[in-house]
Amino acid sequence: MSAEEAVVSVDRLRCAGTGLCAATAPADLELAADGRARARRERTGAVAEVVEAAELCPMEAITVHRAATGEKLAPTW
């Protein structure tokens, strides 16, 4: 893992199951059997990938925070 880590969380009630997140960050996000996204692990060093996945989520169901400070990295809009 890189020196910088991020904490990834998914609001499964908001998730529409588009799969954009799993396609963008497959090491960290996946679609569960119920068709909704879930994090494969809570922390990751693949910060750019999970930030992109959160930004692509049409339901804004994914949030990414900097692990060290708690600063919200995504979504930004």
Helices and strands as residue ranges (DSSP letters): E 6-10, H 20-24, E 29-31, E 37-39, E 43-44, H 47-56, E 62-66, E 72-74
